[in-house]
């Protein structure tokens, strides 16, 4: 994954899933400028591809987060111009 700096990843998250998440992040950043639009696009794609309920935070500078996630679904990384945090929770 060229140009990707991984911050945190769940060790049970498969390499193929990480690659797909990065691909979606790149595509969203090429299509949108606003972080909210990037996150909205990514969430919709992740929900479609991997089932509900994904959560996405996109930002350029400092932000904090604290979340509970399903095993094998947390991924926090930098790609292109943004940091991206994604995780999945059960869809009740």
GIFEN-V310780 format. One record per pair of residues at least 12 apart in sequence whose ideal C-beta (glycine too) atoms are under 10 Angstrom apart, sorted by sequence separation. I is the first residue (numbers start at 1). J is the second residue. If there is no record, write none. Layout:
{{I | J} {I | J}}
This chain:
{{6 | 18} {28 | 40} {29 | 41} {42 | 54} {43 | 55} {44 | 56} {55 | 67} {74 | 86} {75 | 87} {25 | 38} {28 | 41} {29 | 42} {42 | 55} {43 | 56} {73 | 86} {74 | 87} {75 | 88} {1 | 15} {4 | 18} {24 | 38} {25 | 39} {27 | 41} {28 | 42} {42 | 56} {55 | 69} {73 | 87} {74 | 88} {4 | 19} {27 | 42} {28 | 43} {41 | 56} {42 | 57} {54 | 69} {73 | 88} {6 | 22} {25 | 41} {28 | 44} {39 | 55} {40 | 56} {42 | 58} {54 | 70} {72 | 88} {73 | 89} {1 | 18} {4 | 21} {24 | 41} {25 | 42} {28 | 45} {39 | 56} {41 | 58} {53 | 70} {69 | 86} {70 | 87} {71 | 88} {1 | 19} {4 | 22} {24 | 42} {27 | 45} {38 | 56} {39 | 57} {40 | 58} {55 | 73} {60 | 78} {67 | 85} {69 | 87} {70 | 88} {3 | 22} {24 | 43} {39 | 58} {54 | 73} {57 | 76} {68 | 87} {69 | 88} {70 | 89} {1 | 21} {2 | 22} {24 | 44} {25 | 45} {36 | 56} {38 | 58} {39 | 59} {63 | 83} {65 | 85} {67 | 87} {69 | 89} {70 | 90} {1 | 22} {4 | 25} {21 | 42} {24 | 45} {35 | 56} {37 | 58} {38 | 59} {60 | 81} {61 | 82} {62 | 83} {68 | 89} {69 | 90} {70 | 91} {1 | 23} {4 | 26} {23 | 45} {24 | 46} {35 | 57} {36 | 58} {60 | 82} {61 | 83} {63 | 85} {65 | 87} {67 | 89} {68 | 90} {3 | 26} {35 | 58} {50 | 73} {58 | 81} {59 | 82} {60 | 83} {21 | 45} {34 | 58} {35 | 59} {58 | 82} {59 | 83} {1 | 26} {20 | 45} {21 | 46} {24 | 49} {35 | 60} {57 | 82} {58 | 83} {59 | 84} {20 | 46} {32 | 58} {57 | 83} {58 | 84} {59 | 85} {46 | 73} {57 | 84} {58 | 85} {21 | 49} {28 | 56} {35 | 63} {56 | 84} {57 | 85} {58 | 86} {17 | 46} {20 | 49} {21 | 50} {29 | 58} {56 | 85} {57 | 86} {20 | 50} {28 | 58} {55 | 85} {56 | 86} {57 | 87} {25 | 56} {55 | 86} {56 | 87} {17 | 49} {24 | 56} {54 | 86} {55 | 87} {17 | 50} {21 | 54} {25 | 58} {54 | 87} {55 | 88} {53 | 87} {54 | 88} {55 | 89} {21 | 56} {53 | 88} {54 | 89} {50 | 86} {52 | 88} {53 | 89} {51 | 88} {52 | 89} {53 | 90} {54 | 91} {50 | 88} {52 | 90} {53 | 91} {52 | 91} {53 | 92} {46 | 86} {51 | 91} {52 | 92} {46 | 87} {47 | 88} {38 | 80} {42 | 84} {46 | 88} {38 | 81} {39 | 82} {43 | 86} {38 | 82} {42 | 86} {47 | 91} {39 | 84} {35 | 81} {38 | 84} {39 | 85} {35 | 82} {39 | 86} {33 | 81} {35 | 83} {35 | 84} {25 | 75} {29 | 79} {30 | 80} {28 | 79} {29 | 80} {21 | 73} {25 | 77} {28 | 80} {29 | 81} {22 | 75} {25 | 78} {26 | 79} {29 | 82} {21 | 75} {25 | 79} {26 | 80} {28 | 82} {17 | 72} {22 | 77} {25 | 80} {29 | 84} {17 | 73} {21 | 77} {23 | 79} {28 | 84} {8 | 65} {18 | 75} {22 | 79} {25 | 82} {12 | 70} {13 | 71} {14 | 72} {17 | 75} {21 | 79} {22 | 80} {26 | 84} {10 | 69} {12 | 71} {13 | 72} {18 | 77} {25 | 84} {10 | 70} {11 | 71} {12 | 72} {13 | 73} {24 | 84} {10 | 71} {11 | 72} {12 | 73} {13 | 74} {25 | 86} {10 | 72} {12 | 74} {13 | 75} {22 | 84} {24 | 86} {10 | 73} {11 | 74} {21 | 84} {10 | 74} {9 | 74} {10 | 75} {21 | 86} {8 | 74} {9 | 75} {10 | 76} {8 | 75} {9 | 76} {7 | 75} {8 | 76} {9 | 77} {18 | 86} {6 | 75} {7 | 76} {8 | 77} {17 | 86} {6 | 76} {7 | 77} {5 | 76} {6 | 77} {7 | 78} {5 | 77} {6 | 78} {4 | 77} {5 | 78} {6 | 79} {13 | 86} {4 | 78} {5 | 79} {13 | 87} {3 | 78} {4 | 79} {13 | 88} {1 | 77} {3 | 79} {4 | 80} {7 | 83} {2 | 79} {3 | 80} {7 | 84} {8 | 85} {10 | 87} {1 | 79} {5 | 83} {7 | 85} {10 | 88} {4 | 84}}
